[in-house]
Amino acid sequence: MTIQIPDDLAHSLEEIAAAQHKSVAQVALDSLRAFFDGASSPGMVLHAVRALPHPSAEAVDDLDAAVAAGRLPVQDEDAFDSLRWHRVR
């Protein structure tokens, strides 16, 4: 595969490669791997989510109680049942 890049970017890669005693191709590959393995990678996000600790049973019970406490009461009557209709003659 051949990738064409601007001259200024090529010069920057050459400088980085010289400083790291690597080839330009190796620096480019390392940079691409770091980009795709970074936090923006869906695989890294999935890995981070899977690494989260599982909540305790008590924490789940507390959440269920908070959700139940925040529920509004259910109204059985229709919105129109509370209106009084008058027959106009």
ROVOGU-569810 format. One line per field, with one value per atom (N, C-alpha, C): x, y, z; residue in three letters; atom name. Coordinates in nm, 3 decimals, decimal comma. Layout:
# ROVOGU-569810
x = X  ...
y = Y  ...
z = Z  ...
res = ALA  ...
atom = CA  ...
//
This chain:
# ROVOGU-569810
x = 0,085  0,000  0,090  0,053  0,127  0,034  0,082  0,005  0,083  0,019  0,083  0,050  0,156  0,138  0,208  0,166  0,231  0,378  0,458  0,601  0,630  0,556  0,583  0,560  0,460  0,435  0,545  0,590  0,699  0,826  0,856  0,974  0,960  0,840  0,817  0,838  0,787  0,808  0,955  1,030  1,174  1,246  1,208  1,271  1,241  1,115  1,076  1,149  1,154  1,221  1,369  1,434  1,576  1,597  1,508  1,520  1,497  1,410  1,379  1,461  1,551  1,634  1,549  1,443  1,353  1,342  1,283  1,255  1,129  1,115  0,996  0,872  0,882  0,769  0,730  0,829  0,799  0,731  0,778  0,716  0,571  0,550  0,415  0,324  0,373  0,294  0,263  0,364  0,343  0,236  0,241  0,144  0,004  -0,007  -0,138  -0,194  -0,109  -0,155  -0,202  -0,125  -0,163  -0,296  -0,317  -0,443  -0,560  -0,547  -0,658  -0,675  -0,571  -0,582  -0,621  -0,637  -0,665  -0,806  -0,838  -0,969  -1,085  -1,057  -1,166  -1,203  -1,123  -1,149  -1,267  -1,364  -1,478  -1,433  -1,327  -1,276  -1,227  -1,163  -1,115  -1,232  -1,333  -1,451  -1,518  -1,532  -1,592  -1,508  -1,377  -1,287  -1,303  -1,312  -1,327  -1,460  -1,566  -1,697  -1,695  -1,633  -1,627  -1,539  -1,446  -1,356  -1,420  -1,535  -1,602  -1,645  -1,638  -1,682  -1,834  -1,877  -2,019  -2,078  -2,198  -2,257  -2,295  -2,291  -2,331  -2,482  -2,530  -2,674  -2,739  -2,668  -2,721  -2,735  -2,638  -2,643  -2,760  -2,784  -2,897  -3,028  -3,037  -3,157  -3,181  -3,073  -3,085  -3,134  -3,084  -3,128  -3,275  -3,315  -3,455  -3,546  -3,503  -3,583  -3,592  -3,483  -3,484  -3,576  -3,574  -3,661  -3,807  -3,836  -3,973  -4,022  -3,935  -3,973  -4,001  -3,941  -3,959  -4,076  -4,142  -4,255  -4,375  -4,446  -4,570  -4,684  -4,785  -4,897  -4,973  -5,025  -5,101  -5,243  -5,297  -5,435  -5,520  -5,622  -5,708  -5,814  -5,851  -5,958  -5,901  -5,986  -5,951  -5,946  -5,869  -5,857  -5,991  -6,082  -6,212  -6,314  -6,285  -6,379  -6,396  -6,297  -6,306  -6,383  -6,409  -6,486  -6,635  -6,708  -6,853  -6,915  -6,990  -7,052  -7,194  -7,227  -7,361  -7,429  -7,552  -7,629  -7,688  -7,662  -7,716  -7,842  -7,950  -8,078  -8,108
y = -0,116  0,000  0,123  0,221  0,346  0,459  0,540  0,654  0,779  0,870  0,996  1,098  1,166  1,266  1,394  1,507  1,633  1,634  1,716  1,723  1,762  1,859  1,902  1,789  1,707  1,592  1,487  1,468  1,372  1,417  1,548  1,599  1,581  1,604  1,583  1,438  1,347  1,204  1,167  1,224  1,198  1,245  1,363  1,416  1,328  1,287  1,200  1,066  1,010  0,882  0,891  0,999  1,016  1,027  1,101  1,118  0,987  0,902  0,775  0,659  0,686  0,583  0,471  0,515  0,422  0,464  0,376  0,413  0,499  0,574  0,656  0,566  0,454  0,361  0,311  0,282  0,232  0,340  0,464  0,574  0,593  0,588  0,603  0,490  0,367  0,253  0,264  0,302  0,318  0,424  0,534  0,641  0,597  0,524  0,474  0,375  0,286  0,188  0,260  0,360  0,434  0,505  0,558  0,626  0,529  0,413  0,318  0,244  0,238  0,173  0,273  0,399  0,505  0,498  0,596  0,599  0,616  0,664  0,681  0,550  0,449  0,320  0,251  0,201  0,131  0,013  -0,054  -0,165  -0,121  -0,003  0,048  0,090  0,148  0,187  0,062  -0,040  -0,164  -0,225  -0,224  -0,276  -0,198  -0,064  0,018  -0,009  -0,028  -0,056  -0,192  -0,288  -0,423  -0,426  -0,332  -0,328  -0,261  -0,196  -0,132  -0,236  -0,202  -0,298  -0,317  -0,437  -0,465  -0,408  -0,351  -0,295  -0,407  -0,372  -0,469  -0,483  -0,589  -0,610  -0,495  -0,442  -0,331  -0,206  -0,182  -0,066  -0,078  -0,198  -0,220  -0,199  -0,247  -0,226  -0,077  -0,002  0,142  0,212  0,172  0,231  0,200  0,075  0,038  0,121  0,142  0,219  0,365  0,421  0,560  0,575  0,478  0,483  0,473  0,383  0,366  0,493  0,558  0,679  0,795  0,792  0,900  0,883  0,769  0,745  0,828  0,874  0,947  0,848  0,882  0,789  0,774  0,656  0,627  0,676  0,746  0,792  0,699  0,644  0,550  0,619  0,741  0,807  0,873  0,880  0,945  1,096  1,165  1,310  1,379  1,322  1,383  1,344  1,241  1,200  1,308  1,387  1,487  1,611  1,624  1,739  1,713  1,816  1,803  1,858  1,774  1,815  1,862  1,973  2,028  2,030  1,988  1,990  2,129  2,183  2,316  2,297  2,361  2,346  2,465
z = 0,000  0,000  0,000  -0,077  -0,083  -0,040  0,051  0,098  0,062  -0,006  -0,040  0,067  0,118  0,222  0,180  0,236  0,202  0,246  0,178  0,207  0,350  0,405  0,542  0,643  0,618  0,705  0,689  0,567  0,542  0,615  0,612  0,682  0,833  0,884  1,028  1,066  0,982  1,010  1,006  0,911  0,902  1,027  1,079  1,200  1,320  1,333  1,445  1,434  1,315  1,295  1,331  1,292  1,323  1,474  1,542  1,686  1,761  1,705  1,772  1,719  1,625  1,562  1,502  1,432  1,363  1,218  1,139  1,000  0,995  0,888  0,870  0,867  0,801  0,793  0,932  1,017  1,152  1,236  1,224  1,298  1,251  1,119  1,065  1,113  1,111  1,158  1,308  1,385  1,529  1,556  1,481  1,500  1,461  1,351  1,309  1,410  1,461  1,561  1,687  1,730  1,850  1,829  1,710  1,681  1,688  1,624  1,622  1,753  1,833  1,963  2,072  2,036  2,133  2,187  2,271  2,337  2,240  2,119  2,023  1,954  1,975  1,912  1,980  1,902  1,963  2,050  2,009  2,089  2,226  2,231  2,359  2,448  2,388  2,466  2,524  2,441  2,489  2,601  2,584  2,688  2,818  2,808  2,928  2,998  2,921  2,981  3,049  2,985  3,045  3,169  3,181  3,296  3,418  3,399  3,511  3,614  3,742  3,843  3,837  3,867  3,869  3,998  3,991  4,113  4,209  4,336  4,439  4,440  4,504  4,515  4,591  4,692  4,769  4,682  4,595  4,506  4,409  4,359  4,269  4,343  4,467  4,548  4,573  4,602  4,624  4,498  4,383  4,257  4,230  4,252  4,234  4,325  4,450  4,546  4,500  4,449  4,403  4,281  4,191  4,075  4,119  4,211  4,259  4,330  4,405  4,478  4,382  4,267  4,172  4,077  4,084  3,994  4,033  3,933  3,957  3,972  4,052  4,068  3,936  3,916  3,795  3,815  3,715  3,722  3,638  3,703  3,633  3,549  3,585  3,510  3,384  3,287  3,162  3,185  3,107  3,123  3,109  3,030  3,007  3,114  3,194  3,298  3,405  3,428  3,534  3,490  3,363  3,313  3,330  3,362  3,373  3,246  3,185  3,060  3,090  3,036  3,052  2,916  2,918  2,796  2,779  2,666  2,637  2,555  2,599  2,528  2,447
res = MET  MET  MET  THR  THR  THR  ILE  ILE  ILE  GLN  GLN  GLN  ILE  ILE  ILE  PRO  PRO  PRO  ASP  ASP  ASP  ASP  ASP  ASP  LEU  LEU  LEU  ALA  ALA  ALA  HIS  HIS  HIS  SER  SER  SER  LEU  LEU  LEU  GLU  GLU  GLU  GLU  GLU  GLU  ILE  ILE  ILE  ALA  ALA  ALA  ALA  ALA  ALA  ALA  ALA  ALA  GLN  GLN  GLN  HIS  HIS  HIS  LYS  LYS  LYS  SER  SER  SER  VAL  VAL  VAL  ALA  ALA  ALA  GLN  GLN  GLN  VAL  VAL  VAL  ALA  ALA  ALA  LEU  LEU  LEU  ASP  ASP  ASP  SER  SER  SER  LEU  LEU  LEU  ARG  ARG  ARG  ALA  ALA  ALA  PHE  PHE  PHE  PHE  PHE  PHE  ASP  ASP  ASP  GLY  GLY  GLY  ALA  ALA  ALA  SER  SER  SER  SER  SER  SER  PRO  PRO  PRO  GLY  GLY  GLY  MET  MET  MET  VAL  VAL  VAL  LEU  LEU  LEU  HIS  HIS  HIS  ALA  ALA  ALA  VAL  VAL  VAL  ARG  ARG  ARG  ALA  ALA  ALA  LEU  LEU  LEU  PRO  PRO  PRO  HIS  HIS  HIS  PRO  PRO  PRO  SER  SER  SER  ALA  ALA  ALA  GLU  GLU  GLU  ALA  ALA  ALA  VAL  VAL  VAL  ASP  ASP  ASP  ASP  ASP  ASP  LEU  LEU  LEU  ASP  ASP  ASP  ALA  ALA  ALA  ALA  ALA  ALA  VAL  VAL  VAL  ALA  ALA  ALA  ALA  ALA  ALA  GLY  GLY  GLY  ARG  ARG  ARG  LEU  LEU  LEU  PRO  PRO  PRO  VAL  VAL  VAL  GLN  GLN  GLN  ASP  ASP  ASP  GLU  GLU  GLU  ASP  ASP  ASP  ALA  ALA  ALA  PHE  PHE  PHE  ASP  ASP  ASP  SER  SER  SER  LEU  LEU  LEU  ARG  ARG  ARG  TRP  TRP  TRP  HIS  HIS  HIS  ARG  ARG  ARG  VAL  VAL  VAL  ARG  ARG  ARG
atom = N  CA  C  N  CA  C  N  CA  C  N  CA  C  N  CA  C  N  CA  C  N  CA  C  N  CA  C  N  CA  C  N  CA  C  N  CA  C  N  CA  C  N  CA  C  N  CA  C  N  CA  C  N  CA  C  N  CA  C  N  CA  C  N  CA  C  N  CA  C  N  CA  C  N  CA  C  N  CA  C  N  CA  C  N  CA  C  N  CA  C  N  CA  C  N  CA  C  N  CA  C  N  CA  C  N  CA  C  N  CA  C  N  CA  C  N  CA  C  N  CA  C  N  CA  C  N  CA  C  N  CA  C  N  CA  C  N  CA  C  N  CA  C  N  CA  C  N  CA  C  N  CA  C  N  CA  C  N  CA  C  N  CA  C  N  CA  C  N  CA  C  N  CA  C  N  CA  C  N  CA  C  N  CA  C  N  CA  C  N  CA  C  N  CA  C  N  CA  C  N  CA  C  N  CA  C  N  CA  C  N  CA  C  N  CA  C  N  CA  C  N  CA  C  N  CA  C  N  CA  C  N  CA  C  N  CA  C  N  CA  C  N  CA  C  N  CA  C  N  CA  C  N  CA  C  N  CA  C  N  CA  C  N  CA  C  N  CA  C  N  CA  C  N  CA  C  N  CA  C  N  CA  C  N  CA  C  N  CA  C  N  CA  C  N  CA  C  N  CA  C  N  CA  C  N  CA  C  N  CA  C
//
